[in-house]
Amino acid sequence: MNDSQRREEMLREMGISPIWRLRDAPAAEVEAHASAAPAARTLNAEEPSPQTARVAAPSTEVAAMDWDSLKSCVADCTACGLHKGRNKTVFGVGDERANWLFVGEGPGADEDAQGEPFVGQAGKLLDNMLAAIKLKRDANVYIANIVKCRPPGNRNPQPDEAAACSPYLKRQIELIRPKLIVALGKVAAVNLLGRDASISSLRGIVHDCGGIPLIVTYHPAYLLRTLPDKAKAWEDLCFAVTTMQGLQSMQAAAN
């Protein structure tokens, strides 16, 4: 099976072939798709809304941790009620010096059992989405969640639960120093940006997350339930690629 056939098989798995098909000249097609996407607008970071103002600032201790200390701290964490029902904490996985950081909302049953994010059907779709733009987990990609423990019944994390985990995620971001963050779903976007808004209003925009560009797209679990929005998610991925290319070009010019 050649590369073209493998890509087509991955896209069929995502349920988007032939609309999302990539040709042998990916950069040109990515730019073409991105130009058809909603016009990009750059927003500055906004002040937290009253709803998100409850999120606690990282403690001095967590803010100074290295990777090993941070992983150990998360494994033993009892800062919120989610720890009572967990099997394993889900710290995150991938390249700890990655340019790309993908953030979801929280672990599901498969993730809770294995201790790794995005390992169920949603994880399979995420891997295929990454492959469609020539990325893969562990290779210049890091994957994490807003919370490290599974919310019961796979519900959304509550504000106090997200607040308890926010120092850990913030420290991960500081250690990774990604060039671009991709928020997967509204829960991730709202918590990272510190304001409430709909997915439709957040897509197609380069946001600011503590000085790091951030792009919003749909959560893979949502895409499994809402197949027509996979085409919109493809636009977001193309937009993310062209944004990364622009960031790398600016860095090269600065050097």
Residue pairs with C-beta under 8 A, 6 or more apart in sequence:
1 9
4 24
7 21
7 22
7 131
7 132
8 17
8 18
8 21
10 128
10 131
10 132
11 17
11 18
11 20
11 21
11 22
11 128
11 132
13 124
13 125
13 128
14 20
14 125
14 128
14 129
14 132
14 230
15 227
15 230
16 230
16 231
16 234
19 231
19 234
20 132
20 230
20 231
20 234
22 29
22 30
22 132
23 29
26 133
26 134
27 245
30 133
30 238
30 241
30 242
31 238
31 242
33 234
33 235
33 238
34 235
34 238
34 239
34 241
34 242
36 235
37 204
37 235
37 236
37 238
37 239
38 203
38 204
38 235
39 204
40 204
40 205
40 206
40 239
40 243
41 204
41 205
41 206
42 205
42 206
42 208
43 205
43 206
43 207
43 208
44 208
45 193
45 194
45 207
45 208
45 209
45 210
46 193
46 194
46 195
47 194
48 55
48 194
48 195
49 194
49 195
49 196
51 159
51 196
52 159
52 190
52 191
52 194
52 195
52 196
54 159
54 160
54 163
55 159
55 162
55 163
55 166
55 191
55 194
56 163
56 164
56 166
56 167
57 167
58 166
58 167
58 170
58 171
59 167
62 70
62 73
62 167
62 168
62 171
63 167
63 170
63 171
63 174
65 73
65 171
66 175
67 96
67 175
70 91
70 168
70 171
70 172
70 175
71 91
73 168
74 89
74 91
74 148
74 168
75 89
75 91
77 83
77 89
77 148
77 149
77 164
77 168
79 164
79 165
80 149
80 160
80 161
80 164
80 165
81 161
82 147
82 149
82 150
82 151
82 157
82 161
83 149
85 149
85 150
85 152
86 112
86 149
86 150
87 112
87 113
87 150
88 112
88 113
88 114
88 115
89 115
89 148
89 149
90 106
90 107
90 111
90 112
90 115
90 116
90 117
90 145
90 148
90 149
90 150
91 115
91 144
91 148
92 117
92 142
92 143
92 144
92 145
92 172
93 116
93 117
93 137
93 138
93 142
93 143
94 137
94 138
94 141
94 142
94 143
95 138
95 139
95 140
95 141
95 142
96 142
96 175
96 176
97 176
97 177
98 140
98 141
98 142
98 176
98 178
99 140
99 178
99 179
99 180
99 244
100 135
100 140
100 141
100 142
100 178
100 179
100 180
100 182
100 244
101 141
101 142
101 143
101 144
101 173
101 176
101 178
101 180
101 181
101 182
102 126
102 141
102 142
102 143
102 144
102 181
102 182
102 184
103 143
103 144
103 145
103 146
103 169
103 181
103 182
103 183
103 184
103 188
103 192
104 117
104 118
104 143
104 144
104 145
104 146
104 184
104 185
104 188
104 219
104 220
105 145
105 146
105 147
105 156
105 157
105 184
105 185
105 187
105 188
105 219
106 145
106 146
106 147
106 149
106 150
106 151
106 154
106 156
106 157
106 187
107 117
107 145
107 147
107 148
107 149
107 150
108 120
108 122
108 150
108 154
108 221
109 120
109 150
109 154
110 119
110 120
110 123
111 117
111 118
111 119
111 120
111 123
111 150
112 149
112 150
117 123
117 143
117 144
117 145
118 126
118 127
118 137
118 143
118 220
121 221
121 224
122 219
122 220
122 221
122 224
123 220
125 220
125 223
125 224
126 143
126 184
126 220
127 136
127 137
129 220
129 233
129 237
130 136
130 137
130 141
132 234
132 237
133 237
133 238
133 240
133 241
135 141
137 143
142 172
142 176
142 178
144 169
144 172
145 169
145 188
146 157
146 162
146 165
146 166
146 169
146 187
146 188
146 191
146 192
147 157
147 161
147 162
147 164
147 165
148 165
148 168
151 157
151 158
151 161
156 187
157 165
157 187
157 191
162 187
162 191
166 191
170 210
173 181
173 209
173 210
173 212
178 212
179 212
179 213
179 244
179 247
179 248
179 251
180 212
180 213
180 214
180 215
180 240
180 243
180 244
180 247
181 192
181 209
181 212
181 213
181 214
181 215
182 214
182 215
182 216
182 217
182 240
183 189
183 192
183 193
183 202
183 214
183 215
183 216
183 217
184 217
184 218
184 219
184 220
185 199
185 218
185 219
185 221
185 222
186 198
186 199
186 202
186 219
187 219
188 219
189 197
189 199
189 202
189 214
189 216
190 196
190 197
192 209
192 214
193 202
193 207
193 209
193 214
199 216
199 218
202 216
203 216
203 217
203 232
203 235
203 236
204 235
204 236
204 239
205 215
205 216
206 213
206 214
206 215
206 243
207 213
207 214
207 215
207 216
208 214
213 243
213 247
215 236
215 239
215 240
215 243
216 236
217 233
217 236
217 237
217 240
218 226
218 229
218 232
218 233
218 236
222 229
223 229
223 230
223 233
